[in-house]
Amino acid sequence: MSVRPPKSLPSTPSSPPAKKTTIAHLAELRASRIPITVLTAYDFPTARACSAHPVDITLVGDSLAQVCLGYTSTTRLTLDEMLHHCRAVARGTTTPCLIADMPFGTYAAGPRDAVLAAVRMIQEGQVEAVKLEGGEEIVPHVNALTQMGIPVMAHIGLLPQRHTSLSGYRVQGRTVESARSLVRAALALQDAGAFSIVLEAMPSPLGAYITEQVNIPTIGIGAGPGTSGQVLVWDDMVGTWGGHKAKFVRHFGDVRKEVARGVAAYVDAVRDGSFPHPEREGYAMDHGEWENFLIAEGKSGWTWSSKENPV
């Protein structure tokens, strides 16, 4: 059995503990033109990894629907499922600002439903802020949330929760009308109180332009290098996702190959009898106690078999 490590992360004299990332700190990073780093996380170990290095923001993305739960779309994810994963990530998060996606449908009925769902995410999910997909139509929702003291990260451009109405996962903002609509949405969401905006799948110049027009950090995913920061899905970043690879994804590790190597080696070792080794990975018992045990069982003289000495 594995023992869960403590939540606090080790530090050394040469690397003092990092400070907690706050919304004010994110604004400072933007003002200083220091790129903001964001990664998704869906469980305790991944949250620990995001905290250990650390990234600025850990996002419990609704992409967990596909990469963790095997759904075909983020629209299948329920609020209760999201809360389960939020709690796991919260237990492993130290310094990053912890944000979570509001699942599809939790704010569709109006601002009141948005507030009720967001309160659950903060109280039960233990996150610090929520993220909503949408443009000018969700301004009343953002307004209601921020007036209640619930921090909101907005999300415009490609909206995965609306992929069906968008006829797939398509780049947005490629026409004059579409680009201007995204600019208006960004400004309106900022005015409604959003502290940051994710810009997904839009032309790089437009991502940079919107970043210059707003006074809050922008986080790009397929929006070019001109945004205030970048976000990637964990499974895309480490190379474990076997589905479609978007153009904006870069693998910074090949964990999938290591997993395949490890599983294959384990299966081979079990089958050829080299794992577990009786001394290296086994436990001993006093010889006299063992003999007395066999006598008590009426099995005196019994010996256990190995690959070399089968029964």
Helices and strands as residue ranges (DSSP letters): H 23-31, E 36-40, H 44-52, E 57-60, H 64-67, G 74-76, H 79-92, E 97-101, H 111-123, E 129-133, G 136-138, H 139-147, E 152-157, G 160-162, H 176-191, E 196-200, H 204-213, E 218-221, E 229-232, H 234-237, H 255-271, H 287-297
